[in-house]
């Protein structure tokens, strides 16, 4: 039995689908019973679990041969750092108590760094807490998800500008489609342990992109002129608060982009890190996002 936490998300959904297509038994971990219906349609068992509740996590992983663990950043939480650390602690204790299960933990580029990375520091905490699992642990560190740009498509559509915290807007950085992360995760879950040490795998897309390139792709998709604009550092927190983040969450994101712009968030290039590359391109992801949520009109560019 393969147990997939975060099964309703883009990464988890891709993992579940790949494992089921390969004929494996899958238990999808969901937040409520309504989310379980679509997994039943493809032959999955489903279970409701809350990562803040040890009993529900232990029940969800019972009998598992392999587990895909996602501890999500809690959006809308007044103190997302404390809440996520609590979820990580609960998950770590439950996984240590399941000694025969292999574990794949979804992590981030930059998770090897122990300070100065904002929200990514929580993935360093995740990796540290799971380290004792040894050879039954695989850490899958992914680059920034291309789908994150969906948040600013409405602004690009209405105003002809693409606000970016990536500075400068011409600087290439690693990204990856969420679906490709899920597919790589499925492949790794099916692998056997190779040593007594944790396996570290990085995944990013077929090419690095810049905010300028994102604007170009959006413009071409909607036959519109769109310009990438670097949001001044002094305006980051206010911008993130207007986007609906809590104050503490906004500060963690700002710290992350400070690290990004300093060149600190990247693949850890050491002999112990394996590298994988997804095949999905940014134009394919943007086309999918636009098909799901609307289209780019032809606005006037505002510099």
C-alpha positions as CSV (number, residue, x, y, z in Angstrom):
1,X,0.0,0.0,0.0
2,X,1.3,3.4,-1.0
3,X,0.1,6.2,1.2
4,X,0.0,9.7,-0.3
5,X,-0.4,12.8,1.9
6,X,-1.5,15.9,0.1
7,X,-3.3,13.7,-2.5
8,X,-5.7,16.5,-3.6
9,X,-2.8,18.9,-4.5
10,X,-1.2,19.0,-8.0
11,X,1.9,17.1,-6.8
12,X,0.0,14.5,-4.8
13,X,-2.7,14.0,-7.5
14,X,0.0,13.3,-10.1
15,X,1.7,10.7,-7.8
16,X,-1.6,9.0,-7.1
17,X,-2.5,8.8,-10.7
18,X,0.9,7.4,-11.8
19,X,0.9,4.7,-9.1
20,X,-2.7,3.6,-9.9
21,X,-1.9,3.5,-13.6
22,X,1.0,1.2,-12.7
23,X,-1.4,-1.1,-10.9
24,X,-0.4,-0.3,-7.3
25,X,-2.7,0.0,-4.3
26,X,-3.0,3.6,-3.1
27,X,-4.4,5.2,0.0
28,X,-5.1,8.9,-0.6
29,X,-4.9,11.1,2.5
30,X,-7.4,13.9,2.3
31,X,-8.7,16.7,4.6
32,X,-12.4,15.8,4.4
33,X,-14.8,13.1,3.1
34,X,-15.9,15.2,0.1
35,X,-12.3,15.2,-1.3
36,X,-12.3,11.3,-1.2
37,X,-14.9,10.9,-3.9
38,X,-12.7,11.4,-6.9
39,X,-10.1,9.0,-5.6
40,X,-12.7,6.2,-5.2
41,X,-13.4,6.6,-8.9
42,X,-9.9,5.4,-9.8
43,X,-9.8,2.6,-7.3
44,X,-8.0,4.3,-4.4
45,X,-8.7,3.9,-0.7
46,X,-9.1,7.2,1.1
47,X,-8.6,8.4,4.7
48,X,-9.2,11.7,6.4
49,X,-6.2,12.9,8.5
50,X,-5.1,16.0,10.2
51,X,-1.3,16.5,10.4
52,X,-1.7,18.2,13.7
53,X,-3.3,15.1,15.3
54,X,-0.9,12.2,16.0
55,X,-3.7,9.6,16.1
56,X,-5.0,10.4,12.7
57,X,-1.6,10.3,11.1
58,X,-0.7,7.0,12.7
59,X,-4.0,5.6,11.5
60,X,-3.4,6.9,7.9
61,X,0.0,5.2,7.6
62,X,-1.0,1.9,9.1
63,X,0.1,-1.0,6.9
64,X,2.0,1.2,4.4
65,X,4.9,-0.1,2.5
66,X,5.8,3.5,1.3
67,X,4.6,6.9,2.3
68,X,4.7,10.3,0.4
69,X,4.8,12.9,3.1
70,X,3.8,16.5,2.5
71,X,3.7,19.0,5.4
72,X,2.1,22.1,3.7
73,X,2.7,25.7,4.6
74,X,-0.6,26.6,6.3
75,X,-2.1,29.5,4.3
76,X,-4.1,32.0,6.3
77,X,-2.6,30.9,9.6
78,X,-1.6,33.7,11.9
79,X,1.6,31.9,12.8
80,X,2.4,29.5,9.9
81,X,5.9,28.7,11.2
82,X,4.7,27.3,14.5
83,X,1.8,25.4,12.9
84,X,4.0,23.8,10.3
85,X,6.7,22.9,12.8
86,X,3.9,21.1,14.8
87,X,2.8,19.2,11.8
88,X,6.4,18.2,11.0
89,X,6.9,17.0,14.6
90,X,3.7,14.9,14.4
91,X,4.7,13.4,11.1
92,X,8.2,12.6,12.2
93,X,7.1,10.8,15.3
94,X,4.5,8.7,13.4
95,X,7.0,7.8,10.6
96,X,9.6,6.7,13.2
97,X,7.0,4.4,14.7
98,X,6.5,2.7,11.3
99,X,9.9,1.1,10.9
100,X,9.1,-1.0,7.8
101,X,7.7,1.8,5.6
102,X,9.9,3.7,3.1
103,X,9.3,7.5,3.2
104,X,9.5,10.1,0.5
105,X,9.4,13.7,1.9
106,X,8.6,16.6,-0.4
107,X,11.1,19.3,0.3
108,X,12.5,22.5,-1.4
109,X,15.5,23.8,-3.1
110,X,17.6,25.5,-0.4
111,X,16.5,23.1,2.4
112,X,20.1,22.3,3.2
113,X,20.6,25.8,4.5
114,X,20.0,26.3,8.2
115,X,19.4,30.1,8.4
116,X,18.3,33.1,6.4
117,X,15.8,31.4,3.9
118,X,12.5,32.4,5.3
119,X,9.8,29.9,4.6
120,X,12.3,27.4,3.2
121,X,13.9,27.1,6.6
122,X,10.9,25.0,7.6
123,X,11.9,22.4,5.1
124,X,15.3,22.4,6.6
125,X,13.5,21.6,9.9
126,X,11.6,18.8,8.1
127,X,14.7,17.2,6.8
128,X,16.4,17.5,10.1
129,X,13.5,15.8,11.9
130,X,13.4,13.0,9.4
131,X,17.1,12.4,9.2
132,X,17.0,9.5,11.7
133,X,15.0,7.4,9.2
134,X,18.3,6.7,7.4
135,X,18.2,4.6,4.2
136,X,14.4,4.4,4.1
137,X,14.1,8.1,3.6
138,X,14.2,9.9,0.2
139,X,14.1,13.7,0.2
140,X,12.7,15.2,-3.0
141,X,13.7,18.8,-3.2
142,X,11.8,20.7,-5.9
143,X,12.4,24.1,-7.5
144,X,9.7,26.8,-7.3
145,X,6.5,25.5,-8.9
146,X,5.6,27.2,-12.2
147,X,1.9,27.1,-11.1
148,X,2.7,29.8,-8.5
149,X,2.4,32.4,-11.3
150,X,-1.3,31.8,-11.3
151,X,-1.6,34.2,-8.4
152,X,-0.5,37.2,-10.6
153,X,-2.3,36.3,-13.8
154,X,-5.3,38.5,-12.9
155,X,-3.0,41.5,-12.5
156,X,-1.2,40.8,-15.7
157,X,-4.6,40.5,-17.5
158,X,-6.1,43.7,-16.0
159,X,-3.0,46.0,-15.9
160,X,-0.5,44.6,-18.4
161,X,2.2,44.2,-15.8
162,X,3.6,41.1,-14.1
163,X,4.8,42.0,-10.6
164,X,7.8,40.0,-9.4
165,X,9.8,39.6,-6.3
166,X,12.5,38.0,-8.3
167,X,15.2,40.7,-8.9
168,X,16.3,41.6,-11.5
169,X,13.4,40.4,-13.8
170,X,16.0,39.2,-16.3
171,X,17.7,36.8,-13.9
172,X,17.0,33.1,-14.7
173,X,16.0,30.9,-11.8
174,X,14.9,27.2,-11.5
175,X,11.2,26.2,-11.7
176,X,9.3,23.0,-12.3
177,X,5.7,22.0,-13.0
178,X,3.9,20.4,-10.0
179,X,2.9,17.5,-12.2
180,X,6.5,16.6,-13.0
181,X,7.3,16.7,-9.3
182,X,4.5,14.1,-8.7
183,X,5.7,11.9,-11.5
184,X,9.3,11.9,-10.2
185,X,8.0,11.2,-6.7
186,X,6.1,8.1,-8.0
187,X,9.2,6.8,-9.7
188,X,11.2,7.2,-6.5
189,X,8.5,5.6,-4.3
190,X,8.8,2.5,-6.5
191,X,12.6,2.3,-6.1
192,X,14.2,0.2,-3.4
193,X,16.6,1.6,-0.8
194,X,20.1,1.9,-2.0
195,X,22.1,2.5,1.2
196,X,21.8,3.1,4.9
197,X,21.8,6.9,4.2
198,X,19.0,9.2,3.2
199,X,18.6,9.7,-0.6
200,X,18.5,13.3,-1.8
201,X,17.0,14.1,-5.2
202,X,16.5,17.5,-6.8
203,X,14.0,18.2,-9.6
204,X,13.5,21.2,-11.8
205,X,12.1,21.9,-15.3
206,X,13.7,21.6,-18.7
207,X,15.0,25.1,-18.6
208,X,15.5,28.0,-16.2
209,X,13.3,31.0,-16.6
210,X,13.1,34.7,-15.7
211,X,10.2,36.9,-14.8
212,X,10.7,38.6,-18.2
213,X,10.2,35.2,-19.8
214,X,7.0,34.6,-17.8
215,X,5.6,37.9,-19.0
216,X,6.6,37.1,-22.6
217,X,4.8,33.7,-22.4
218,X,1.7,35.3,-20.9
219,X,1.6,38.0,-23.5
220,X,2.0,35.5,-26.4
221,X,-0.8,33.3,-24.9
222,X,-3.2,36.2,-24.8
223,X,-1.9,38.2,-27.8
224,X,-1.2,41.1,-25.3
225,X,1.7,43.2,-24.3
226,X,2.8,42.4,-20.7
227,X,5.9,43.8,-18.9
228,X,7.6,42.2,-15.9
229,X,8.0,44.7,-13.1
230,X,10.3,44.2,-10.1
231,X,8.3,45.2,-7.0
232,X,10.5,47.4,-4.8
233,X,11.9,45.7,-1.7
234,X,10.2,48.3,0.5
235,X,6.8,47.3,-0.8
236,X,7.1,43.5,-0.5
237,X,5.4,43.1,2.8
238,X,2.5,45.4,2.0
239,X,2.0,43.7,-1.4
240,X,1.9,40.3,0.2
241,X,-0.5,41.5,2.9
242,X,-2.9,42.8,0.1
243,X,-2.6,39.3,-1.5
244,X,-4.2,37.9,1.7
245,X,-1.1,36.6,3.6
246,X,-0.9,37.1,7.3
247,X,1.9,39.3,8.6
248,X,4.2,36.5,9.8
249,X,3.6,34.6,6.5
250,X,4.5,37.7,4.5
251,X,7.7,38.2,6.4
252,X,8.7,34.6,5.8
253,X,8.1,34.9,2.0
254,X,10.0,38.2,1.9
255,X,13.0,36.5,3.6
256,X,12.8,33.7,1.1
257,X,13.0,36.1,-1.8
258,X,15.9,38.0,-0.2
259,X,17.7,34.6,-0.3
260,X,16.6,33.9,-3.8
261,X,17.9,37.3,-5.1
262,X,21.2,36.7,-3.3
263,X,21.6,33.5,-5.3
264,X,21.2,31.2,-2.2
265,X,18.2,29.1,-3.3
266,X,19.4,26.6,-5.8
267,X,20.2,22.9,-6.2
268,X,22.7,21.7,-3.7
269,X,25.5,20.6,-6.1
270,X,27.2,17.8,-4.2
271,X,28.0,14.2,-5.0
272,X,25.2,13.1,-2.7
273,X,22.4,14.9,-4.6
274,X,20.9,13.2,-7.6
275,X,19.4,15.5,-10.3
276,X,16.1,14.9,-12.2
277,X,14.6,17.2,-14.9
278,X,10.9,17.4,-15.7
279,X,9.7,17.7,-19.3
280,X,6.8,20.2,-18.9
281,X,7.6,23.7,-20.2
282,X,6.4,27.0,-18.9
283,X,4.2,27.7,-22.0
284,X,2.4,24.4,-21.4
285,X,1.8,25.3,-17.7
286,X,0.6,28.8,-18.6
287,X,-1.8,27.4,-21.2
288,X,-3.2,25.0,-18.6
289,X,-3.7,27.8,-16.1
290,X,-5.4,30.1,-18.6
291,X,-7.7,27.3,-19.7
292,X,-8.7,26.7,-16.1
293,X,-9.0,30.2,-14.9
294,X,-9.6,32.6,-17.7
295,X,-7.6,34.4,-20.4
296,X,-5.3,37.3,-20.9
297,X,-7.0,40.3,-22.5
298,X,-5.2,43.1,-24.3
299,X,-4.5,45.7,-21.6
300,X,-2.5,48.9,-21.8
301,X,1.0,48.4,-20.3
302,X,1.6,50.5,-17.2
303,X,5.3,51.0,-16.5
